[in-house]
Amino acid sequence: MTDHILDVTSKNFVEKVIKGSQNSPVIVDFWAPWCSPCKQLTPILENAVNSFSDKVILAKINIDENQSIAAQMQIQSIPVVYAFFNGEVVDGFQGNIPESQIIEFVKKISELTGPNPEIKQKLENLESFIIDSNWVKALEEVNLILDIDQNNVDACYGKILSLIGLNKFDEAREFMSILPEEILKDKKIEELSSKIEITEKSVYASKNFDDLKKSLEDNPNNIQSYIDLSDAFFGIGKISDCYSTLIKAVKMDPEWNNQEARKKLLSFISNHDLNSEEARKARRQLSSILFN
């Protein structure tokens, strides 16, 4: 047992579960030694709770030894899992469910308390630094947040984004490699994998900008030269030039290399700013080429 995984009995149920849930959510696992499904469920629950140990507590109750609690909670069959918050049952499930659903259940319960005021303020600071592309300050702020809450999804996202902004691509990949599975499955975290690859390639291409520009000038009918130069434009932040270069490539041959120019344009738009004026203009131009 640990500070966040407890064996609870009839004697300390009120203290550990009812009163304890006033401070943080308590997930209660009702089990018995003879219950085979319980033996499958409990380790998965424990692993999920370990990922959110600073936000949720797991209380394990053997119903054979604590029949009064089982009767009070009207437990008819096991395994049964209830979540308590502010002294009341707020959610639960019965029987074995897929591991992904268990992880999602624990994550949902762990979020009941919301961010503490200190983290909330730091997240606001982080958002401001990201908007200003102040990646040094953003990284400093995000590390402070993760010191308090290591599984804060917004902070994990901010750290990866800051490392990308600082061109620390290997560090970004390394950080992602140690994140819990439930955080990696978050949509905005998933999308950062492609952002790392796109940005890294663009940064390296930008170092050869003059050579790539001359190559296109020397080979104006070479679609690959347009695509290579678009990487360089993206790497130096000339987004409008990046998009227009790819639009020219699409005009030349929309089907070239399995529509590489179109796919690259949409990938750049997705990883930069979907709602920018440059993005809207590029999408209009692309539609005009493809559907006229």
N, C-alpha and C positions, 0 to 999 in steps of 0.2 A: 504494500500500500504506500501511497505518496500523499502529499498535501492536497492533491486534486483528485485522487482516486481513493475512496474510503470504503471500508466495511461498516455498514450501518445496522444497528439493532433496534429493538423496541425501546431500549433505554435512552438512546441518543437520537432517535428519529426526529423528534421535534427540534432539538438543538441543531442538528446537522442539515436537515432537509427543510423543515418549515421556516425556522429562523435563519438558517444559512442562506436560503434563497432570497432573502431580503438584500443580501450583498452582491450575489452573483447567481446566475441560473444553476440549478442542480438537476442533473439527469439521473433518474433512479432506475437501476436495472434489477428487476425482480427475477430471481433464479433459484435453482435447487440442484444439488449434486447429481441427481438421477436424470436431469433434463438434458438430453443430447443436443437439441437446438440451442440451448443456453450456452453450451460449451463452444459452439460455433460463433454465436453472436457476441459474447462478452469480449473476446480478444479484439474483435473489429471495433467495438465501442471504445475500448481502452486506447487503441491506437489513434482513433479519431479525436478523442478527448485530449490525448497527449499533444496533438497539434494545436489545440486551443486552451492549453493548460492555464493561461493567465486570465481566461474569460469564463470558464465553465468547470463545474465539479461533477464527478461521477460517483454516485452512491450505490453500492452493491448490497442488496438485501436478500439473504437466504430465507425463503418463505417457510422452509421446514422448521427453522429455528426461531422464526418471528411470525407465527401464525396470526397473532392479533393484528399486525399491520396488514397482512394479506387479506384478512377478513374486513378490516376497516376500508381498504382500498378496493374491495370487491374483486379481488384477483381470482378468476375462474380457471385460467390456464396460463402457462408460461412458455416462452419468455414474454414478458411485458415490460415496456419501457415508458416511463412518464417523465416529463420535464416540469419542474417546479420553478416558479419565479414570483417573487413577492408573496411567498407563502401559499400559492395556489398552483394547481395543475393547469398548464397552458398548452400542452401538446403531448403527443405520445404515439406509440404504435404497438401492435401485438404480433408475435411470431417473427420469423426471420424474413428480412427484406434484403435486396441487393446491397452490396457494400457501398456503391455510389450513393444510394439513397440514405444510408446510415451517415455517411460523411456529410451529405447535404443537410440532414436533420441536425447533426451536432453543430454545423456551421451556423444554421439559422438560429438555433437556441443561443449560441455564443454571442450573437449580435443583438440580443434583447436589451442589454444595458447601454448599447451605443458607445461612441467614443467618449472618454473622459474629457473634461474641459481643456486640460493641457494638450492632449492629442488633437482635439478639435482645432485649437488655435494654431498648432504647428502644421496641421494639414492645410489650413488657410494660407499660412506663410508659404508652404511648399507650392501650392497652386499658383501663387503670385510669382514665385521664382521661376516656375516652369513657363508661365505666360511670357515672362521677360527673357526667357532662354538663359537665365543666370544659373548655369549648371553647377558651378562650384558651390554657391549658396544652397541650391536645391539639394545637393548631395549631403551637405553638412546637416541640413534640417531633417532630411529623411533618415539619416543615421540616428539622430536623436529620437525620432519617433519609433524606430525599430528597437531601440534600447528599451523602450517601454512596452511596446506591443510588436513582437517579432512576426506576427502573422497578419498584420494590417495590410490588406490587399492594396489600398491606395498608396501606402508607403512603399510596398514592394514594387508596384508599378512605377512610382516616382524614382526609385533608386535605379531601376533598369534604364528608364528614360534618361536620367542624369548621366549615367555611365556612357550611354550612346552619344549624348550631347557632348561629352568630353572625349569622344573617340576611344573610349576604353572598352573595346568590343569583347576582348577575351574576358575581362572582369565581369561584363554584363552576362556573358554566357555562363561563367562560373557561378555567379549568384543565382541565376535561373536554375542551375543544375541541383542546387541544394534546397530549393523551395518544396514544401509539401505538395502532394499531388492535387489536393483540393484547391490550392492557390493557383497552380499551373493550369487548371481547367477553367479558371476565370477568363472570360472572353477577351478582355483588354490585355491580360497578361499573355495569352496565346498569340495575340496579334503582334506582340513585340519581337517574337522570333524572326519574323520576316523583316521587321524594321531594322534589326541588327544587321542582317545580311545586306539589305538594300543600302543602308547608310554606309556600312564599311566599304562596299564596292564603290560607292559614289565618292567617298573621301579619297580612296586610292586613285580613282580615275581623275579626280580634280588636280592631283599632283602632276599629271601629264596633260593638263588642259591644252597647252599650246600645241603639243604634238598631235593631239586628237583633233583639234580645230584645223590644223594644216592638212591632216589626213583626209578630212571631209572636203576641204577646198580642192585637194588634188584628185579626189574620187567622189564627185558630186552625185554619182548614180549608185554608190555603194551603200545599201541600207544599213549594213552593220556599222558603218562609220557614223551614221546618224544616231544609232542606238548607243554606241560607245560615248559619243559626245554628250548625249542626254545624261548619262551617268555623271560626267564631269560637271555639267551645269547644275545638276541636283546637289552635288557635293559642295559647290561654292555658293549655294543658296540662290542661284538664278532660276527660280522655279518657272517663271513665264517662258524663258528661253528653253528650258528643259521640255516643257509641254509642247511648245511650238515645233521643236526639233522632231519630236516623236510624231506629231500630226503630219509633218512633211513625209516622214517615213511611211506612215499608214497610207497617205495619198498615193505614194509611188507603187505600193503593192500591199494591200490589206492582208493578204494571205501569207506573206513572206515568213518562212521559218515558223509555221504553225501560229501565225498572228502574233509574233513576238513583240512587235512595236505596240500593238493595241494593248496587249497584256501588261507590258512594262509601263505604259502610260497610266492604266487603271491602278497598277500597284503603287506608282509614285503618288497618285492622287489620294489613295487610301491611306498611305503612310505619312502624308504631309498635312493636308487640310481639305476635307471633303467639301466644305462650304465656302471656300475662298472664291474670289472672283476669277482667279486664274483657273481653278478647277471647274467652275461652272462653264467658263468659256471653252475649255478644252473638251468637256463632255458634249457641248453643243456641236463643236466642230467635228468631233468623232462620230456623232450620230448622223450629221449631215453627209459625211463620207460613206458610212456603212449602209445607210438606209435610203439614199437617193440614187 
